[in-house]
Amino acid sequence: MQSEREPKAYSYTRFSTPEQAKGDSSTRQALAAQQWAEARGVELDAELTFRDEGVTAYDGSNVERGALGAFLKAVYCGDVPKGSWLLVESLDRISRQKPWKTAQLMGAIAEAGVVVVDLSDGGREYSGDTLSEDPALLLMMVKRGPRLTIDDGGPVHARKRRERAEICPRVSGTSKSAGGVGQRSTAL
């Protein structure tokens, strides 16, 4: 009879652009996970590491083709024990998709018995129990995010929104008047 394995912490790091590889994004995220695990006396698994470098979460590529998808497979295959923790710098590392898609993904992780820890929010834990006890927590979780804004296209960087406004002002909701001042457009 196989004995139940002890839960562990697993670090998931992600950044979207190759330029970010030149900075400290990967190191910063890994260090935050290590500090959380040490402070709680939890083993941070060193064999299974999950890193998406230069992979976007905006369209779900990190789940479909990336390391987050590999983590989910490891959970479902039993390589990650139930009760384990998935440590992320912030929830936007997991998803930048529309709130309902993010909620589905977080629900699937929690239902599989893994606790998501948001290191940027004081180590707030999202588990099946916490999400069941307080369903509003899920809504707040997918709507919050200091780096995100919500517009007609879902979560986007403010820079991308500005670029889109310059390229296609009617779609972004702004247009230039004769005086060059941005006006809200009502026509599509």
C-alpha positions, 0 to 999 in steps of 0.5 A, a space after each residue: 500500500 502506497 503511503 500518502 506523500 507530504 504536501 510541498 510548495 511549488 514555485 511558478 514563475 512567469 514573465 512575458 517578454 524576452 526583455 524581462 529576462 534581462 532584469 530580475 523578474 525570474 530571480 525576484 519571483 523565485 526568491 519570494 517563493 523560497 522566503 515564503 517556504 522557509 518562513 513556514 517550514 514547508 519544503 520547496 520542491 527543487 525537482 519539479 520547477 515551473 517557469 514560463 519565460 517569455 510566455 504570455 498569460 493573456 491568451 492562456 499560452 502558459 496553460 496550453 503550452 507552458 509550464 503552468 499546464 505542465 504543473 496542472 498535469 503533474 497535479 492530475 497525475 499525482 506527482 504533486 500531492 494534494 494539499 500542496 501550495 502553488 506559490 506565485 508572485 501575484 495572481 497575474 502570473 497565473 492568468 491575465 485572461 478575462 475574469 471568468 476564465 481566470 475564475 475557472 482556472 483558479 477553481 480547477 486548481 483549488 478543486 484538484 487540492 492545491 492551494 494558490 498562494 499570492 505572495 504579493 498579497 501577504 501570502 493570501 491563500 486561495 484553496 477549495 475551502 476558502 473559495 467555498 466559504 467566501 465566494 466573493 473572494 473569487 470575484 475580488 481575486 479575479 477583478 483585482 490586480 494593480 498591474 491590470 486594467 479591465 476593458 472591452 478586450 479583457 486584462 491588458 497592460 496600460 501600455 498596450 491599451 495606449 498603443 491600441 488607442 493610437 493605432 485604432 482610436 474608434 475601437 479603443 473608445 477615443 478619437 482625436 478632435 480637430 484640436 488634438 484633445 482626446 474625446 470619448 467616441 460613441 460610434 463604432 
